[in-house]
Amino acid sequence: MLTVAAALAAGVAVSGCTTNPGASDANTVPDTRADSDTRAASEALVGTYWKLMTLDGKPVTVADNMREAHLVLDAQGRVTGSTGCNRLMGSYTLQDDTLTFSQLASTRMACPGEVAALEQAWLATLSETAHYSIEGQSLVLEDAGDHALAELKANALY
């Protein structure tokens, strides 16, 4: 019985000695700073939940009992999200800082006045998007003339 307990204790001690996949060797200390600039530098366009914050320079608010407008781009070239009322889906093309959306569609639930206006403006913005930039946790969608159309904020997916 004592031998089994000793073997289990040794197993637990060894299993706790894993390596950090981001570190180059055992003597490298990973950068664990939690400041926003360090984390923000690693935000990826693809696979991140992007919440709509401003549209044409105006703040976007979430109406009572409604979803927040957002989007998520997956690695297969699909975009999903919400218009603030309906779910949206479609395709995107990404090359360098060029980002375009196509085949956009949404569910067809009736939306109250302000939310319906937001939905139309959000879908139009996605259709007009030609470029993007990420600074920190902010994603800016821009038209072909590099005019900012919308600003989104990265949110955790968990």
C-alpha positions, -999 to +999 in steps of 0.1 A: +000+000+000+028+024+009+045+015-025+013+024-044+010+058-025+047+066-033+042+057-070+011+079-072+029+108-055+058+105-079+034+104-109+016+136-097+050+153-092+061+144-127+028+153-144+031+188-129+064+193-147+051+201-181+068+225-205+054+257-219+048+252-256+056+289-262+090+287-245+121+279-265+138+259-237+134+251-200+154+282-190+131+306-208+106+325-187+074+331-206+061+367-207+031+366-184+025+403-182-013+409-182-013+445-194-036+453-222-009+462-247+008+428-244-025+409-246-038+431-273-008+426-295-018+389-298-055+394-307-061+376-340-087+387-365-098+351-371-113+331-341-120+362-320-154+374-309-156+410-321-184+431-304-196+461-324-188+493-304-193+521-329-209+524-363-201+554-385-185+571-354-216+567-332-217+544-302-238+512-305-259+502-276-276+469-269-314+472-268-332+455-239-337+418-244-317+419-276-283+404-286-253+425-290-241+431-326-209+411-332-190+389-356-167+359-355-145+349-385-135+312-387-105+297-403-126+283-432-136+317-445-170+319-429-184+348-408-211+344-382-225+368-357-255+390-348-270+421-362-283+430-328-316+412-335-310+385-361-282+361-366-259+368-395-238+345-416-217+346-448-183+344-463-152+365-460-119+369-480-088+380-462-054+389-477-029+411-458-050+441-446-078+435-472-110+421-458-142+417-478-175+401-469-198+383-494-229+362-495-241+378-463-275+366-450-295+369-418-324+353-401-357+373-407-372+380-373-390+413-370-369+438-351-381+470-332-374+504-349-339+513-336-327+477-338-339+473-374-320+505-383-289+491-366-293+459-385-295+476-419-265+498-411-244+469-398-251+447-428-243+477-452-211+484-433-200+447-437-208+449-474-187+481-478-157+468-458-125+467-479-098+469-452-092+464-416-067+473-389-062+460-354-047+481-326-048+466-292-082+450-287-099+472-313-107+461-348-115+489-372-134+481-405-126+505-433-140+512-467-119+513-499-109+549-491-096+538-457-125+557-440-134+540-406-168+524-409-170+506-376-150+498-345-153+465-327-138+452-294-123+418-288-142+397-262-133+364-248-152+334-262-154+315-229 
